[in-house]
Amino acid sequence: MTDASARLQALARELAAYVEHCKPRAILLTGSAATGAADLYSDLDLIVYHDELPPATAFGAARDAVGAVEAGVFAPPTNTEYPELYTWHGVQCQVAHQTIKAWEADLRTVLVDVDVESSLQKAISGLYEGIGLHGEDLIERWRDETRYPDELARAMVERHWRFLPIWHVQARLSTRDAALWSRQVLVESAFALLGVLAGLNRLWFTSFQFKRAREFVAQMTIAPSNLADRLEALVSLEIATAIAELEALVAETQALLVEHMPDFDASLRRGPGTREIPWKLAT
């Protein structure tokens, strides 16, 4: 654990003012402070769960009790969520208050409705990585009830197994001054690969504010070799070399799909190994 993480965890445990003034059912420390990877730029991220949201005066009383300054919100409040933001001991604190009913509805969106477009998988990941500071029994119940369903794994693969076949049209692009667009395709393809492999490995994934890629990839037991280095190469290598690396990664991931999800059609139109053939001038 980093020294910054230890400091943030100690600060988080001092926020008993929320229990006194807001009467929450549970409090969860999330983010890099919880995982032990925080640095001196990291925020203090808390999720506070309520039966019903308390009045704004209760949030203000809790902030006043600890001496918070520069208070505001980091998103528009609703009837079920109050996302407050303030500075405390020089640290930016993001405290997301949410009703239990709303949170459990969010869980159903992913687990039952199988919504793979939602960024809620990031919140579910935080549920597992976080540290319970209050109401640990409730947090543990959610963890026990939140298992990665096979339907979500399949939906993640189906959603992300699609690529613009840049290897197929590489010769054409080399004459089009398309460096920025090519790099964009490479980045989007990297996220698509991560989405597919997240499904295969039953890992919660969203591209929303995706950070700490190497830690994420390290959790995978089903993946192309040296995946983290090769994904990073897609944005650092010369474009032609990066495209060749992407083509190889797609081909290797395709083989993994055939092996580990054999009932899924992993074929690709203009897949790895195909090339566009230029037309010829009439003679």
Steps between C-alpha positions, in 0.01 A plus 500: 500500500626848419545762770236712327251210519568454872441872557175501302373190676573662838315814394204296378467331837476843665182583312275367774313829469294342221378229737408760761328754275371298202425160658608293196463124476849450355813687392749365245846636423576445131761593241876492526494574874316172556720294268821643646617667177432866589752776448513868598260590217233251606155593626321353799199314354213389723159353427244553775184287485171617654149368540389850398719798419528731800437874456778718364542651846620161627774487235599854594512411870730204427732719292506769768578241767823397323593846376453438127540797262429580135179298506296431188369214288670306218172412324141622520324363812181295461238358732715188546857631470698788649857518364684742726851634450723682746858544620617362832858497629602616153342191339212516254217282629227362276217359708218336306186464710248254356185326615517125542199464270679689223822302544321166489317616186840583349618148582199350323575713193827310457424160651143445378451738207857429381569861403856489367501867393462633853798624701346330805747213472757744638284546809458123540876456477531761775262295715749213496818708525368745758541508878189502713512772765146461632222248444741224397228234523295672230805542278587133539145400409525699177831335422354155559200575278700664220650219295610544138223329297569289191249716310711808563817322386331407173353848454839663557658285231216561256514876557875541468596240240497751215787686344562737217744274308778753471747225401280430196514861374850590619640547149221741417550700821872536437415741217224689683686699769284322759735474798257645756208289383718190489610557858137552603408164345788335684385640835136405439611151402705468818190576707302250294756230573489583870120475495508158334768368734318645802199293401707185456664555839184616681655834594298818550602744226409832351714731292370794706800660672695177450823511699760259642487283191785274605332413829181420312671281241694319773170358627435320171565129474380490138689750286764533227853491632659827617163671453571815703824578314339432164198719568732781602691448177186585303542863606879518508628313195521637148153464349575223250667291772214572740246383242690174458495455878127560512442245224697242697311578822164465326604167348619367837184618675293336228672169577425546870133558422485182296656310790316652796165604350455244220131574445582861404560579134842668514534546126573850373430652161840612375670333793871470574705399197271664242611790282320741269580451131530821299304532179684539172485760228353370179759421233 
